[in-house]
Every structure is written in C-alpha cells, then in structure tokens.
Amino acid sequence: MNKNFYITTPIYYPSGKPHMGHAYSSIVADVFARFKRLEGYDVLFLTGTDEHGLKIQREAEKNKKPPKVFCDELSEKFKDLTKILNLSNDDFIRTTENRHYKSVKDIWDRLVKSGDIYLDKYSGWYSVSDEAYYDEDEIEENNGKKISKSSGSTVDWVEEESYFFKLSAWSKKLLNHYKDNKDFILPESRKNEVVKFVEKGLKDLSVSRTSFSWGIPVPKDKKHVIYVWLDALTNYISALNFPDTSSEKYKNFWPADIHIIGKDILRFHAIYWPAFLLAAKLPLPKKIFGHGWILSDDKKMSKSLGNILDPIEIINNYGIDQLRYYLIKEVSLGNDGNISMENLKNCINNDLANNYGNLCQRVFSFIKKNCSNKIPKAKKLQNVDLQLLNSLKNNVPNLIKLMNKQDLNEFIKLVVSYSFDANKYFNDHEPWSVKKKDPERMHTILFTISEQIKNISILLNSIIPISTGKVLETMNVKKEKILISEIDNLDCFDHDKKLKELDILFNKIEK
C-alpha cells in the first residue's frame, strides 16, 4: 500500500496582509497533513506565495521598490504566518525561485510541443485584482465602472498580442474526467458549477501578456511574460523537482492527493490546471476541494463594513489552538462559514476549557494526590471500563473515513462527544469515594480515564497540536507512540514515571 500523501494550500498572493481566508485554508490543510502523519503516512505539505503579475508590479512601483525586493518583504509575512498558525508544512515555495522558473518553462515547452499554444491578438475584459479574464455575461456596470459579477473587482478592456492555450480543445476530456472521477472536485455543489461552465463551451485562454514585465518570460519571445495562472499553478509540481520526473520526490508524491483551495479560485484549479496537465501529458491531481468563504456575522469581511477579524489578533488574545479548534468545528468545510467573537468565546469555554481541559486537569491532579503522581495499572477492567474505551476504539475506522472524506465537522463532533463521556465516567465512578474501600478499583478507574484521555488527545492532535502535545507529554507518552494505531494499545504508559506538570490548558474567557 502506498503510504505517501501530498497536500497543498493555494499559494497566496502577497499583495496585502494575511487574512482569515488565508488562515482557514492553511489550517484545514494542516489538519489533514497532521492526521495522515498520525496514520503513519509519509506526508508532503506545501504552501507558498504567488509573486508575479501586474498587481504586484504596480504595488512595487507605488512603494518605489524593485518587484523582487518588494516580494521578498511580503513573502516573509506569509512565512511568518506559517509559524503563527503552527503549520507543519514541509516546504514553502515562491514563484520567484529558480526551481519554479525551470518548471514553468518546461510546462510551456510541453504545451508548445503538443500544439496547444498559438500566437494571436487578445481583446477582452481583464481584472488586475483577480488576475482573471471575464466574458460579457460575467460583468456588469456599477457606478460607471465595469466590474466582475462574482468578485466585484473592476475590469478593464484590454487589447494586445498574446499567446493562447487551446482550452476549447479539452472540454470533452475534462467532462469525461469529471464523470469518471467522482471525487475529483468536491464538494458536489462545486463540481456541478464547474461541469455547467465547461458544458457551455470553453474559449481559448490568453496565456501571455506584453503590457507588463514582472513575470516569467515566454521562452524564445522575451517581450511576452507567461500568464500568472499558468505560472502559479505549476508550483504544485515545481516543489517536486519537476521537470525531473525520475526524481524520488516526484515519483513518490505526484499526483497530489488533494489541493485545498477557496471557491473563488475553483475555475483555475478545476478547469485550467487539469487542461494544462492533460496537454502536457502529465497526471492530474486526485482531488480538488473548494471550501467556502469565511463570513463575519453573516457578512463577507470587508474594510468598508468594519467587520474584518484579524487571525493574528485573535491568536494573540486567545491562542492558536483555540482559533484552530473553533474554525474546524464551526465552519462546515464545503460551505461558507459564519464566525463571530461571541461564538469563539463560547466554543473555547464549553469545549476546551470546561470539557477537555477540565478533564485533564482534574484527572492528573487526582493522580498526583492519590497515586504518587503515577498513572496506576489496572488490575481488572470491568465491562463499564471496556465500554468507555471500546466506544472510541471501535469507531476509529469510521473516524479515519470521516477525515479522509474531509468531513471535519462530523469528526470533531464525535471526538468531543468522547470527551464529554469521559467526564461523565469520571464523575459517575467517583474514584475519590472508592479509594479507601477498594483502592484497586480506584486504580482501574484512573487507568481507564487516563487511557481515554490519551486516545482523545491523539485524535485531536491534528487540530490542537500544542495542547494535546502538552497532555501527552505530561503522561510520558513517547512521540513515536502518538499514532492512530496506538489507540488500541493499552501499554503506552510508563507506570514507574511520574506525571509531568501541566499548566492550565485553556483559560476560561470572562464575557
């Protein structure tokens, strides 16, 4: 069985400050990457920045800096974000790197060789902000300006010489691929959007510009630069040593298992990218998942509405695990997600502070006082103990399935229910009441609840890695034992070792 797994975020356009959408895409991808590692997979997790195009060139000119210097500064903010969000990415790619230049030029040469590139003149509506072309039926007039109906961005009429990619030639093959690969685009609603768009008929795509210079030059025609999306999308294979398709990295990890993207860039990933790959005679990614927008109090975040929630500010005030948990639990991955500070505080208090955090503190404090600060051995597990442990253990295959189906909401709901059950078990069996009359039973209760805390912590480790890492370290669970397979192992504890000190995991928020 192939135990390699390759996951990517979109590469972010670093023209502004990182926002909640960036944070959400990255955290979701990180959760999947971490969980696959818990399953024992060799994971490659990629993120990075998309640094070419007219928008960047204009911003650099505004700031009176060369584009590369400007990008170097901006890209650092996104590298910093990976640390702030506690991402476990294995690579951070920039489209200004030499490895990427080589990759894009090879893709271009392949498209030329296949006969899918030709020179003509382009005229049409173009959005600098979206780096996208729009048809007449995709734009409208607003306050005397032409704008994109979908993004609201201003579009301008552009006429210039351009190289074109024969996108129209690939409609049938794309539709066949969607039909034959049911999970290629998820969720289903996104796939339906894409299918309808392709069925209307695809037009050839302008893939070069002459109106600006900040980009990768077209091979053998330096007055043209390669269209930013053909450039940017290639990052997913640039990181795998492409064009060296014989390299171990490429052979082990391409095609990608899943691209995590926002729905606003679905067309580029689900139509352009597979068409480029088909023309270049390269394998297609296995899955593209387009998540929804993050809304603030039911409205799209915008400066004008004053409803922007800054992820870095929230992290500074409440903690990174708290934000990660809240976004994963409260936002349904395939839909637009509505978040608010009030709901965030409730989630931290109810699920983290009062439930999981309180359970760990109570149990470890009791063990410290009554068992010389060591997790005791179980003399004999009773049916009620096995019932608690088996309720989780027997559902592990289903939990893995939920994660692999990208059903994060159902996954976290189930895991949290085990935490509530563990609290109830601890309360119902009152080890403080049985310690004098039946110390062996007390030891069994404490072993059982410790085992369940270990299991819950392993399952939550991909979502709240810092907090669960502290809990597992407190229990002296070795790092190599933090695996899904160890959930069925009743011998993870060193009963001769004292528990380490555990500070309060989650501070309760006073409203």
N, C-alpha and C positions, 0 to 999 in steps of 0.2 A: 504493500500500500504506500502511495506517495504521501510523505509526511511534510511536504513543503507547502507554504502558504504565503501568497503575495497580496498585500492590500495597500491601496493608495488613497490619499486625500486628493482633492483638486489641488493644483499648485496655485497659490494665491497671488493676485495682482497687487504688488506692494505700493500702490499709489496713495494709500491712506493708512490710518490707524487700524490695527486689528480689531474686529468687532465680534458680536455674539455669534453671527453666522460662521465666521472662521473657527471660533472656539467649538461650536457644536459639531461641525464636520470633523474636526480633528479629534475631539473626544470620542465620538462614535467610532471612528476608525481605530482609535487606540484601544477601546474596549474589545473590539473584535480581535485585534492583534494580540492583546494580552491573553484573551481567552484561548485562542489557538495555541499559544505557548503553554498554557495550563493543560491543554490536551496532549502536549508532547510534540507539537509541530515545530519545525524549523521555519521561523517567520521572517519575512522581509516586509517592513512597514516603511513606506515612502511618503514624504511630504516635501514641500519646497515652494519656490516663488517663480512666477512668470514675469519676466522683466523687459520684454521688448514691446514695441508698438508706439503709435502716435501719442497716446495718452501719457506714457512715461516720458517721451521726448519733450512734450510741451511742459510737463511739470518740472522736468530738469531745467529747461530754459527759463521758466519762471523763477526758479531758485538759483539761477546763474551758476549751474554746475554741469560738468560733463555727464551724460546719461549713465555711464558705468559707475562713476563716483556716487551719483545720486542713488542708483540701485544698490550699491554696496551698503549705504547707510540704511536704506529702507529694509533691505533683506535681513539685516541684523535684528530689526524689531520682530520679525516673524520667527527668526531663530530663537530669540528670547522667549517668544510666546510658547514655543515647544517646551521650554523648561518650566515656564509659569504654569502651563496646563498639565505638567508632569507626563508628557507624551513619551512613549517608548520607541519612537521612530528609529530605524536603523540607518537611515540616510536622509539627507536634506539636499535636494537638487535645486540648482539655479540655472535658468535658461541662458545665462551669460557664461557658463562654464564651457571649457574646450570639449569635454566629453559629449556635451549636448550638441554643440556645433557639428561635430563629426557625425552624430546620429541623424540630425536633421538633413544634412547634406546627402547622406546615404539614402534616406527615405525619398528625397527629391529625385535623386538619380534613378531610383527604382520606378517612380511614377512616370518619369520621362521615358524610361526603357519600355514600360508597359504600354506606352502610347496614350496615357491618361492626362498628359499635360500639353496644352497648346497655347499659343500667343494670340491675343485678340485685344479688343478695347472694352473696358468696363464702364458702364454708366448705371447709376442706381443710388438708392438711399443707404447711407452708411452712418452708423453710430460710433463715434470715437470712444465714448464711455463704455459701451458694451463690446467693442471690437467685433461688431456684427453687421451683416447686410440684411436689409428688410425689403420685402415685396410691398407693392402699393397697398394691398389689403391688410398689411401688418402695421401701417402707420395711420396717424390721424393728426388733425390740426388742433392746437391748443394755444390760445393767446398769440396767434400769429406765427407760431412755430410748429414745425413738423416734428412729431415725437413718435417713438415706438409705443404701440398699444400695450405690449407686455411689460416693458421696463419703465416707460415714462421718460426715457432718455431722448435728448434732442438728436435728430438725424439730419444729415446734410446730403445734398445731391452731389455726387462725385462722378467725374468723367476722367479716365486716364487709361493708358496702355496697361494691360495686365495679363499675366499668365492665368489660365483657367484649368481647373481639375474637372474631368468628365464625371461629375457626380451623377448626372442623369442616367449614365450607363449602368449604374449599380443599384437602381431601385429594386429590380426584381430579386437580385441576390440578397439584398438586405431584408426584404419582406420574407423570403424563404428562410433566412437565418432566424428571424424573429419567430417564425412559425415552428421551426424545428428545435429551437432552444427556448423553451417556455420561460426560463428564469433569466434570460439574457438581460432584460430590462425589468426592474422592479421599482416600486410596486406595480401591480397590474394597471392601475389608472395611468401611470406614466407610459407604460408600454402602449396602451391604447392611443394616447396622444401622438406618440411617435409614428405608429402604424398609419394613423389617419393622415398625418403630414406627408409621409412617404407615398401613400396611395394617391394623393393629389398630383403626384409627379414632381420629381426633383429637377431643379435647374443646375446647370454647371456652376461651379463655385470659383469666384476670383480668389487666387491664392498668392498674389504678389501685389506690392504697392510701389509706386515711384514717387508719391507725394511726401514721403519722409524717408529717413535713412537709418533710423535706430531699429535694427533687426539683423537677421542673418541674411547675407547677400545670396541671391539666387546664383547657383553655380553657372559660370560662363556668361553671366549677364549681371554685372555688378550694379547697374542702375536700378535694379529691382531688389526689394527685400521680401523675404518669404512671409506670407500672411501669418499673423500672430497665432492663429489657432492651429494651423498645420505645424508650426514651430512648437507651440506649447504642449500639444497633445503627445508629441513624440517623447516628452520627458519620461513617460512610463517605461520606455524601453532604453532610453539613454542611461538610466540608472542601472541597467543590467548588462553593461558593456557592449550593447549594440553599437555598431554593426557586426561585432564578433559573435555570431550566432553559435559558435562552437564553444564559447566560454561556459564554465560551470554555472555561473550566476544566471546567464540567460537560459540555459537548458533546464536549470532547477526551478526557475520562477516564472518564466513566461510560457503560456499566457497567464495574466494576472487573475487571481481568484475573484477579486471584487474591486471595482472603483467606487468609492463613496463620493458623491457629488451633491450639490444643491440642484433643485429642479430648474433653476434659471439657466443652467448650462447643459441641460439634458440633450438638446439638439446636437451640440458639438460632439458630445461623447457617444451618443447612441446612433447618430447618422454619419457625421463627418469622419470620426475616428475609425469606426469599422470599415467604412468605404475606403479610406486611405490604406488600411491594413490589407483589405482584400486586393486592392490594386497592386500593392507592394508584395503580394503573395506571402503574407505573414499571418500567423494565427491570431484570432480575435480573443479579447478578454472573455472570461467565463460569465461575468455578471457586472452590470452597472446599476447601482442603486441610487435613485434620485430622491433625496429627502426634501421635506417642505421647508418653508420659511419659519424663522423664529419671530413670533409676534410679541409685542409688549402691550398687555391689557387689551387684547383683541385687535390691535392696530399694527401695521408694519412699522418698524422702527425708522424714525427719520429725525434729523436735526430740527426741522421746522415744527414738528409735533412735540419736541422736547421729551420723547419717551425712550430714548436710547439707553439701554442697560449695558454698561461697560463691564465685560467679563473680568478685566484686571482689577477694577474697583471692587467688584463682588468678592473676588478671591482674597483681596487684601482685608476685607471686612469680615468674611465668614469662613474662608478656607477653600482650597482647591477640591478636596474630596467632596465637600458639601455641594459645590457647584456641579461637579461631575455627576453625583448621585441624582441631584434634582433634575438636571437636563435629561438624563437617561430615563428616569422614572416618569416624568411629567410630560415629555414630548413624545408623541407617537411617531415613530421613525418615518413612516411614509406620508404623514400629513403635516400641515402647518401646525406649529406648536405655540400655544399661548402661555407666556410666563409672566409672573409678577413677583414683586418683592414680598408681598404678603404670603403668597403660596410657597415661596422659597423658605421663609422663616418657619411656616407650619411644617413643611417637609423635614427640615433639619431637626426641629423639636420632636415631632412624632415618630419618625422613622429611625433617625440616627441617635439623637440624644436619649430619648425615653425608651427606645426599643433596643437596638443592637448595642449601643454604647453603654446603656444602663445594665444590660445583661452581663456584659464582660466585666464591668466594674464590680458588680455585686458578687459574681461567682469567684473572681480572683481574690477579692477582699475576704470572702468566707474561707477560701482555701488557705490563705495566708494565716488567718487566725486559728484555724482548726486542724490543719494538716501539715504543719511545719513549712508552709508555703510551697508544698509539692503536690502535683496532681496525683491523687491516690489511684491505686489499682482497683479494678472491680473484681470482687470475689465471685459473684454470680449475677449476670444480667437477667432481670425479670422481664416478663412479657411487656410490661409498660415501658421499660427502658428500650427494649428492642423495637417497640412500636414507634417511639420517637425517632430513633436512629434510622430505621428502615423506611419511614415515611419520606425521608430525604434521599437516602441511598438508592432506593428502588426507583426514584424518579430522575436519577442522574441522566439516563439515556434520553429522556424527554427534554430535560433542561439543555442538553447538548444540541438536540434537534431544534429547539426554540432559538438558540443562539445562532445556529447555522442557517436558520430561516430568517434571520435578522428581526426576530420578534422580541425585541428588548423589553417591551412593556410587560408581556406575559412572564418572561424570565424573571424579571426583578420582583414582580408581584408574588410569584411562587417562593422565591428565596426569602423575601421579607416575611411571608407567612410562616416559614420555618423558624424565624427568629421570634415571632410572637408566640408560637407553640413552645419554643424552648423556655421563654419567660414563664409561661403558664405551668410547664412541667416543674420548673424550679420552685414556683410558688406553691403548687399543689402538693409536692412531695416533701416540702419543709425539712431540709437537712438539719436545720437548727433545732428542730423538735425531736428528731430521731437520733441525734449524735450520742446521747447518754445511754439510751436503752438498746440501741442497735448501731454501733459505730461502723460495722461492716456495710450495713445498708447505706449509711451516710456516705461512705467511700464510693459505693457503686453509683449513687445519685450524682456525686461530684464528678466521677469519671465520665458518666453518660453526658452530663451537661457540658463538660469540657470538650468531649468528642464532638458534640453537636456544634459548639462554638467554632471548633477547628474546621468543620465541614462547611458551615455557613461562611466563614472567613475566606476559605478557598474559593467558593462560588462567587463571593463579592469582590474578590481580589482584582479582577479586571476593571471593576467600576470604581472602587475606592481603595486603590493600592496602598496608599500611605497608611491609612487607619488599620486596614486588615493586616498589613505587613507588621505593624506595631503589635497587634494582638497575637499573631503567630510567633513573633519573636519573643514576646512575653512568655508564651507557652513552650519555648525552646524547640519549636518545630523547625527542622533544618530546611534551608532554602530549596534543596533538591527534593524535599517532600511536599512542596507546595505545588501539587498537581491534582487534576481531577481524579486520577487513578488512586490517589491516596485517601479518597473519601471512604473507600471500603476497607481501609487499613486501621485496625484497632491497636496497632503497635507503634504509633508515631511519637508517643510521648516518652521522654526520659524521666522516669518516676523518681530518680535519685537527684535530679536537678531542681533547684529552687526556681520558682517563677521570677521573672524579671519585673522590675517596677513598671507600672503602666499609668501614665498621666491620664487625665480626663480626655477622652477621645473627641467629644463634641460638646462644646459649651451650649447650654440652653439659651435661646435668644429671648430676651425680655421684649415684649411688644409695647 
